[in-house]
Amino acid sequence: MRITDTSDLWWKNAVVYCLDVETFMDWNGDGTGDLDGLAHRLDYLAELGVTCIWLMPFYPTPDKDDGYDVSDFYGVDKRFGSLGDLVEVIRSARDRGMRVIADLVVNHTSEKHPWFVSARSSRTSPYRDFYVWRDTPPKSAPEPIFPDKENSVWNFDERTGQYYLHRFYRHQPDLNVANPRVREEIGKVIGFWLEMGMSGFRIDAVPFFIDDEGGADDDYGDGHVYLRELSDMAKRRRGDAVLLGEVNLPYKDQVKFFGGPQGDELTMQFDFESMQRIYLSLARSDARPLARMLAKRPDIALRSQWANFLRNHDELTLDKLSESERDEVFAAFGPEKRMQAFGRGIVRRLPPMLEGDPRRIRMAYSLLFSLPGTPVLFYGEEIGMGENLNAEGRHSVRTPMQWSSAKNGGFSTARRRSLPGPVTEGAYGPEFVNADEQVRDRDSLLHFMRLLISRYRTSPEIGWGELTIVKQPHASVLAHRVTGPLGSMIALHNFAAESLTLEIPVDGGDDDTRLIDLLHDGATAVTSKGTAELTLEPYGYRWLRVTNPGTRRIG
């Protein structure tokens, strides 16, 4: 492997930044974020070190589900600007070294989409079979995604006297992906946005998109064959296109969605398993739950990649934990009912959950960027933004980006999702939970995140190397090593409030080997026994490049 190979599979060492145009930057002064505002903040993102911008839905929508109820897959909601404005953003981002991917929401449409409007007008509509209809709901049916809002995935339509399937809300009827015409339309949507300059897609709720649970056509066949077809099409249209899938399933099932050893389905998948164990380890001050889960990560194809994250735009799901483990995390980070959602998740951001402790917050993000895979940030994480618990449910973490200390972070009017009540303080108190202040403060979280991103980008072994859990005696410490053709790095993270000293083995090391600290000044020698002694402060962290006299690159 050569360093230039990293540009072929660019996603393996990318930095992905998720944002909602509506809440990111209000440039036109009407209280809603827009594409002009995003364009004016591209330099900020480039300086942070972002290499890929993930746009949450920007399509025309009735906006009953934060834009995920799409009424036109080929347009831009007029609140945000025009298709021309979006193309200008894509072009300008590319000029600054950043790709753009879009949310692909094709498991359902809005009830206002012309397809569904026609489908419910008559049983003989040419779009009737674009959706799943039944005279009587099946006796066995999946549970609704939002059990607090829906009691069934089937809704009766009085106009035509049949029930239609909706896994999410009743105003979001599921598309019948078994229908070849629907597949053709989805292909057109993908092809359209690739032609507009997108570098790929984050695919929403992939298992619900391709499975047959709920009653699609018996001749649907294997959904993975269809997913493979979509992947092939995207690669034909744009060779470096990426498909980032939301697949909240156990590892053994995620391997299938990658396409197994061939890696010919999803390019990337979020690692929900490890994310949830990070929070369990934080709650216990015990790194072992995370270490055990990382050790279970299955091998994946060279072109495939894990996407690591601490926070996303939904509730912080804890569904992979046992009931008792989930209760532990709730008690530590979401003890109030208003902080919880659906009995399985938390609607808070990381800094308030960690009580604004800069040591713990920095340790958590150091961990994120050191884990094998590709880090994904949710807007505002780099400045320690908090949540607004006065906003309902998931909206508590989707509040306007805090560009300044002005009310609503510079948004000119109170928006629907910014209900009365302050955003919770982040890592540095309210005066520093904004980007403008932190850009000028060299000790800020923002500058620390820039450092992490810089070190991550110059450490390709994190994205390309193999993971080893390093044995050591302290339950509170995660010690892991990533080794690839271009280097080897050991990372140490202390989940506890006590300082400690530990001795770690450095396989392949000798008395000429040194561990160069990548986040702080200094180096540690490896003894003739092939070990190194190191000290970690409370919630301390170290990134250590393994070097010897013949190593060309040491940082």
N, C-alpha and C positions, 0 to 999 in steps of 0.2 A: 504493500500500500504506500502511496505517495501523498503528500499533503494536498496536492491538487485534486486527488480523488474526492475530497470532501465537497467539492463543488458539484459533483455529479449527483450524489444523494444528499442534497443540501439540507434536507429536513433532519438529518441525523445529528447535526450540531447547530440547529437553529435556535433562536429565542423568539417564541411566539407570544404575542401580546393581544389579548381579547378586549375589544371595546364595543360599546353601543353608541352609534352615531348620535342617537337622541340625547344621551347623557354626557357625552364627552366634551364638547366645546360649542357654546352658543356664540356664533360670530355675528349673526344678523340681529341679535337683541330681542328676539321674540319669546325667549324663555325655553326654547327647544334647541338642542344641539343640531348641527347641520354639517354638510360636507365641506362647506367653506371653512368652518371652524376646525375640522379635522385637518384640512390642507394646511392651515396655519400652525398646526402643532406637529407636523411631520418631522421638523428639525429636532424638536424635543424628544421624539421617539427614537430618531436616529442617534442622537447623542447618548440616550440611555443604553443603546446597544441592540435595540430590537431589529430582527432580521425578517420577521413575518408578522403582518397585521391580520388578525382574524376579526372580521366584521360580523357582529350579530345582525339579525335580519333588518334590512333596510328597505324591503319591498313594500309596495302598497298594501295596506292592511286596515281593517276596522279597529285594530289595536285592543282587542279583548284579552290577548295573551302576550303582551309585550312584543308584538310583531311576529310571533310564531304562528299567528293565524293569517296566512298569506292569501291575498285576493288576486295577485298578479305576479307570477314568477319571473316576468321579463322586465320589470320596471323598478323605479325608485320612488318611494313615498314622497309626495310633493312637499311635505314638511321639511325634508332634509335637502332638497335640491332636485337636480335633474340627472338623467343618465349621463349627460355630458359632464356634469360636476363630478360624478363618480369616476368616470374615465380619467379626468384630470388628476384626481387623487391617486389612482393606480399608477399613472404615468409619473407623477411627482415622487411617489414612494419608491418606484423602481430607480429613479434618478439618484435617490439617497441610499440605495442598497437594500431596500426592503421590498419583499413580495407581499401580495395581498391575497387572502383566501376569504371565502364567503360562507356563511351558514347555508347549507342546503337542507331545506325543510320540505321533504317530499313524501313523508308518511301520511300527511293529511293536508287539507286546505282549509281556508276559512269557509264558513257557510255562505259568505258573500261572493266567493269565487264564481265566475260565470259558468264553470263546469257544474258546480253543485246547484246553482240557481236553475240551470236547465234540467239537471237530473231530477230535481224534486218537483218540477213543473208537470211531468208526465212520466208514466212508466215506459212510454215508447220513446223517450228522449234519447238522442244519439249518445248522450253523456251519462245515461242511467248506469251503465256497467263500469263507469269510472269509479264507482263507489260500491260498497258491500251492503246489500239489502237482504232482508229476510221477512217472511210473513210472520214468523214467530221466532223470538230469540232462542238460540241453542240452549239446552239445559245446562251445559257446562260452558262457562265463559271466563275469560281472564278478569282479574280485578282491575278496577279503574286506576289510572296513574295517580289521580288526585282524589282519594277516598273521602276527603272532607268536602268536596264540591260535587262529586258524582257518585251515585249508588249503583250504576250499571254502565257497561260499555255499549249498550244498545239504547237508542232513542227512537221513539215512535214519531213518524212524520205524518201528521194528519192529512196533508195534501194528497198523498198517494197511498196511504194506508199500509205502509210497511215500516219496519225498523231499519235504521242504518247504524253501522259500526263506528264507534269513536273511542279510541283507547285513552285519549286525553279529555278535553272538554267536549260537550255536546255541540258547541259551535265550531268544532274542528272535525268534520267527518273524514274518516280514513279513506285514502285512495285504495283502489283495488289493483294492487301491483301485479296480480295474476293476469290482468287484462293486457295483451300485447300493445294495445293503443296507448295505455297509460305508460308502459315502459318506453314506448317511442317518444312520448311527450317529455318524460324525465330526461331521456337522452338529449332531446333538443334543448332543454333548460341548461344542462351541463355544457353542451357545446356552445350555447350562446354566451355564457359568462366566461368560458375559456377564450372565446374570440374577443371579448371585451378586455382581456388582459389579466383575468384572475389566474392565480397559480395553483388553484385547487379549492377544496371545500372541506369544511367540518360538517360531517353528516350527522344529523340529529337522530337520536334514538334508533340506532341501526337495527337492533334485534326486532323491534316492532315494525320496522320498515320491510324486512325481508321474510319474516316468518308467516305462517299460515294460521296461527292461533286466532280464533275469533270467527273463522268461517269463510275464507276466500275459496276460490275455485279448486276443486279436487285435482285438477290437472296443472296446478301451479308448479309443481316440481320442487327441486332443491333451490332454496333462496340463495345459497352460496354460489350457485352457477350464475344467477343473475348479477350478484355482486361482482363476480369475476368479469362478467361482460361489461359492467360499468367501468371497472378499473381498466380493462383493455381499451375501451373507447377513450377514456381520459388520457391514457398514455399515447394513443394514436394522434389525438388532437394536439396534445402538448406533452412532450416526452418527460418533463420534470414536474408534472402535475402531482399533487399530493391529495390523498383522501384520508382525512383525520376523523376517525369514527368514535362516537359516544357509545361504548359497549360496556355497560356495567354488569359484567358477568364474571364468574370465577375464571382463573387463568386458563384452565383446560379448554374452556369454551372460547376464550379470546383467541387462542391459537388458531382455531378454525376460521375466525373472522380475518385473521392475517392472511389466510390462504395456506397455512401449514408451511412446510419446508420450501415451497415454491414462492411464498410471499406475493401471491398474485391477486389478493383481494384488497383489504384496507392497507394503506401505507403505514399509518400510525393509529394507535389506540391509547386512550387515557388509562392510566394505571390506578383504578379505583381501589384495588386491593391494598396496595402499599400506602396510598393516601390515607385510608381509614386507620391503618396501623400507626401512621405517624401521629395521629391525634390520640390514639390509645396510649402510645409511648409517652407523649407529652403529658397526658393526664396522670400517668403512673410515675413519671420521672424514671422510666425504665425502657431502655432501647430494645429489649429483647423481642417484643411483639413485632416491631418493624424488621429486625434482623431475621427473624424466622420467616416472615413473608417474603422478604427480598431473596432469601435463599431458595424459595420455591418458584421464583420466576422461571418460566420455561424458556428454552432456547427458541429463538426466532430467526427468520431468514435475514441475510445481510441487508437487504433493502428495507426491512421492516424496522419499526422503532416504537418504543414506549414514550408516551407523553406524560411527564410528571407535573403535578400541580398541588398546591395547597388550598386554593380557593377557585371557584368558578362562579358563573352567573346564577346557578341554581342554589337550592338548599345544600348544605354540606352533608351529603348523604352518609349514613352510618349503617346501611342495610347489610353489609357484609360482616358486621360484628355480631357476636351473640347478644342476647337480650341483656345479660349482666354486664358485658363489656360496653354496650351502648349506654346503659345507665351510668356507668363510670364516666364516660365522656360527657354525657348530659350534665352530670353533677359538677364536673370541672369547668365546662365551657358554655353550657346553656341551661342553667338551673331553672330559669323561669319558663313557663309555658309559652309566652310570647316569643321566646328565643328558639322554639322548636317548631318543626313542620312535619305533618303527616306521620308523626310517631317514629320517624326514621332519620331526621336531619336537623341541622341547626342553621338558623338564618342570621348568622353573625359573620363579621370579618375577623381575620386573625389577630390584629393588635389588641382589640378589646378582649378577645378570648384569653389572651396572655397578659391581661391587666396592664397593657402598655409598657411592659418591661422590655427595654431596648435589648438587653442581653438575650432573652429568650427569642425575641422576634428576629434578631440577626442570626442567631443559631439556626432557627427554622429555615430561613432563606438560604443560608450557607448550605444546609442539608439539601434543600431542593436543587440547587445548581450543581451539587457534587454527585447526585445520584445518576447512575447510568441511564441515559435517555435524553429527551429534549424537554427543557423547562417551558411551562406555559404560565404566563402571568395574566391576571384579571386587572383591568385598568384600576389605578389607584393603589395597588399593592406596593408600588415602589415608593410611595410617600406615606405609607402606614394609615391609609384611610380607614375610618370606622364605618359602622352601619347606622341606619336610622330605624329604630325599632317601632317608630310611630307609623312607618309605612307597612302595608300588609304583606305578610309572607315573604316570598322571594324578593319583592321590591325593596326590602330593607337594605340589600347589598347592591342595588342597582341605582343608587342615588347619583346626582351630578358629580362629576370629577371636580375635586377641590383645587382649582388653579390658584385661587387667592384666598385671603382670610375674609373676604366679603361674604355676605350672606349668600348661601347656595353656591359658594365657590365661584362667583362671578356670573352665574346665571341670573338674568335680569328680573325674572319673576318666579314666584313659587310655582313649582310644577306639580302635576298630579302625584308623582311619586315622592315629592319632597314635602310631606305633610308636616304640620307644626311640630317643632321639637328639633333639637340640635343633632347633628351627626355625632356619634360617639367619638370621644377623643381617641387618637391613635397612639403611636409610639412616643411622641414628643410633646404632647399637650396640644391644645387647640391652635396656638399661634404657629405651630410648625406642621400641622396637618394640611399643608398645601404646597403645591409645586413651586410657586414663585419664591417662597421663602427658602425652600430646601435647595433650589438651584444655586443660591448664593452662600449656603452654609456647607462648608467642606466636611463637617462632622455629621451631616444629616443622613437619614436612611437612604435617601435618593442617591447620594454619592457612594454609599456602601453598596447599593444595588448595581451601580455602574461598575464598581470594582469587581463584584462577583461575576457580572456578565463578561467583563473583559478577560478575567482569568478563565472562565468557562470556555470562551471562544478560542483562547490560545491553548486549550487542553483538549484536543480532539479525542483523546482516549476516553473521555467521559461519554461522548456520544457513540464511539465506535468500539470501545474496549470491552473486555469481559470482567464481570463482577466476581470478587471474592470477599466473603465476610472474614475479617481478620480476627483470630481468637485472642482474647484478652480477658482479664478476670473481673472487670467492673460491669455490673448489670446496667448501669446508667449510661454506658458509652456504646455508641455504634462506631465500630472501626471497619471501614471497607476499603477495598483497593480495586481500581479499574486499570486494566493493562491492555494496551493495544500495540500495533506495529510502530506507532509514533511516540510512545512514551508510557509511563506508569505513574499513577498518583495514589497516595493513601490519604483518606479523609477521616478525621476524628470528630465526633460530636458528643458533647456531654449533656444529657437530658436532666441533670440534677443541679441543685443549688449549692453543691459542695465542690471545692477544688480537689483534684486528685492527680496522682502520678502513676503512670502505667508504662510497662515495658511491652513492646510489640515486636513480633517477628517480621523481618524484612526478607522474604524469600528471594534468593538470587543476589542478596547483598553480601558485601565483605567489608573489611576494614578500610577500603578506599571509597565505599559508597557513602553518600550524604543524602539527607532529606532536606530539600530547599523549601522553606516556607513561602507559599504563594500569596498569602493574605497579609503577612507581617514580615518584618525584616528578620533575617536569621537563618541558621541551618543547624541540623542535628546530625552528628556522626553516627554511623552504624558500627557496632562493636564487632570484634572478631568472631563472636558467637552468632552474628547475623541478627542482632536485635537492636532496638533503639529505645531509650528512655525519654518520655515526654511528660510535660505537665499541662493539664487542662484546668482553666479557671471555671468557676461556676457558670454553667451554660456556655462553656468554651467550645471552640471549634478550630481546627487546623486543616489546611490543605498542604500536603507535602509531596513535592516532586521527587521521585526516586532517581538519583543521578550517580554517575561514577565518572572518573577522569576522561572516559571516552565519549561521554554524552555531549552532543552538540548543543541541544536546547535544554536550558535549565529553568526557564520561566516563561 
